[in-house]
Amino acid sequence: MNIWEILYPALMILMVLLSIFMTILVLKQDGNTADLGAISGNTETFLGKNKVKTRESKYKRWTIYVGAALMITSIAFFVAWKLSA
C-alpha cells in the first residue's frame, strides 16, 4: 500500500473541513464599517478598551489560525502531489 493513497484523501478532507470552518468564522464576524455611525464624539467604549476579550477579537484570531492551517495544508498537499509524480 502506497502512503500517497492515504495522504491524499486525508489532506483533502482536512482542507474541506478547514474551508467550511473558515467560511463559518468569516460569516459570523461583523464588518469593519459597523462603527461608522459615530463619526463625531468619543467612540471609546468599555468594549473598545477591552478588545482582547470580545467575541469579535476571538473570531478574528481564529480566522488567522484557520487560514494559516489551510495554507499549510494546501502547500503540503501540492508538494506531496508533485513529489509522487
N, C-alpha and C positions, 0 to 999 in steps of 0.2 A: 504494500500500500504506500502510495506516494504522499509525502507531507503536504504537497500543494492541494491535493484533493480535500484535505481537512481545512487548510488555511484559507483558501478562497471563500468557501461558504461562511466560515466563521467571521472573517473580516467584512464580508458583505452584509451579514446580519447585524453586526456591530455598527456599521455605517448607517444602515437603515434606522436602527433604534436611536442612534445619536442624532440623526436628522430629524426624526419625529420629536424627540425631546427638545431640540433646538427650536423647532417651529413653535412648540407649545410655549417655551420660555419667551420667545420674541412676541408672540401674540398676547401674553399676559402683561407685558410691560406697557406703561403709559408712554406717550410720545414726549419728546423734549420740549415741545411747544405748549404743554399743559399749563404752564405758569405765565403765559403772555398776557393774561388779563390784568395783572398787577404791574402796569407799566410805571406808575409813579408810586412813591411811598416806600416804606420799608417792607421788603418781602422776606426778610429773615425771620423764620418761624422756629418753633421748637424742633419740628421735623427737619428743617433745613440745617440746623446746628448739629443734629444727630443723624446725619445721612448714613453712617456706617450701620446703624441698627434698623433702618427701614426695610420694608419688604422689597421696594424697588431696587435698592442697592444690592440686596441679595440676588435678585433676578439678574441684574447686570453682571455681577460677579460670576454667577453660574453660567451665563451666556458666554462669557470669556473662556471658562473652563471647558464647556462642552464644545465650543468652536475649536479650541486648541486640540482637544481629543479627536474631533472629527478630522481635522487637518492631518494629524499624526497618523491616524488610521488609514486615511486615503493615501498618504505617501507610502506607508508600509505595504498597502495592497498593490500599488502600481510598481513599487520596487520588486516585490516578490513575483509579480507577473512578468516583469522584464527579465529577472534572473532565471525564471523557469523556462523561458522561451529559447 
